[in-house]
Amino acid sequence: PKKKIPSWAQKSKLIPALENQFLNGKVDPDEIFHEVSTCDLEAIFDQKKKRYIKRTSSGNWTKDRVTASEKLVYKRTMGFNKT
């Protein structure tokens, strides 16, 4: 590689870290990342535009939203349910 690989990403440290993460400590991603219903394009691009306000079909996520039932099935399948 052209750039130096950081020490944490080198095989001798990366493999044990990944094994520990995936085999020993199941972490529910919902506890790390919050749910996103939409995104604020003005905040992302630091500018105001009319097209950011109008949501076209590609910006309307309501039809593709994950249902409560799907979330529950996922949590149970992954072993994240706390009960």
C-alpha positions in Angstrom: 0.0 0.0 0.0 1.0 3.6 -0.6 -0.1 4.8 2.8 1.2 3.3 6.1 -1.4 1.0 7.7 -2.2 2.2 11.2 -1.2 -0.1 14.0 -4.8 -0.8 15.0 -5.6 -2.0 11.5 -2.6 -4.4 11.2 -3.5 -8.0 11.1 -1.9 -8.8 14.5 -4.2 -6.4 16.3 -7.2 -6.3 13.9 -8.0 -10.1 13.9 -8.2 -10.4 17.7 -10.2 -7.2 18.0 -12.7 -8.4 15.4 -13.0 -11.8 17.1 -13.6 -10.2 20.4 -16.2 -7.9 18.9 -18.2 -10.6 17.0 -17.7 -13.7 19.2 -17.5 -12.4 22.7 -19.5 -9.2 22.9 -22.7 -9.0 20.9 -23.4 -5.3 20.7 -26.9 -4.1 19.5 -26.2 -1.4 16.8 -29.3 0.4 18.0 -27.5 1.2 21.2 -24.7 2.9 19.3 -26.5 4.5 16.4 -29.8 6.3 16.7 -32.7 5.8 14.3 -32.8 8.2 11.4 -36.1 9.2 9.9 -34.7 11.8 7.5 -31.7 13.9 7.0 -31.2 17.7 7.0 -29.6 18.4 3.7 -29.1 22.1 4.6 -27.0 21.0 7.6 -25.0 18.5 5.6 -24.2 20.8 2.8 -24.2 24.0 4.8 -26.4 25.9 2.3 -30.1 26.5 1.7 -31.7 25.4 -1.6 -35.4 25.1 -2.5 -34.9 21.5 -3.7 -33.7 20.5 -0.2 -37.1 21.4 1.2 -39.1 19.6 -1.5 -38.9 15.8 -1.0 -39.0 13.9 -4.2 -39.6 10.1 -4.2 -35.9 9.4 -3.5 -36.1 11.6 -0.4 -39.3 10.2 0.9 -38.5 7.2 3.1 -41.9 6.6 4.7 -42.7 3.7 2.4 -39.4 1.9 3.1 -39.5 2.5 6.9 -38.7 -0.6 9.0 -41.8 -1.7 10.9 -41.9 -2.3 14.6 -42.5 -6.0 13.8 -39.4 -6.2 11.6 -37.3 -4.5 14.3 -38.5 -7.0 16.9 -37.8 -10.0 14.7 -34.3 -8.6 14.0 -33.5 -8.1 17.7 -34.8 -11.6 18.6 -32.9 -13.2 15.7 -29.7 -11.5 16.7 -30.1 -12.2 20.4 -30.5 -8.5 21.4 -33.8 -8.8 23.2 -33.4 -8.1 26.9 -36.3 -10.2 28.1 
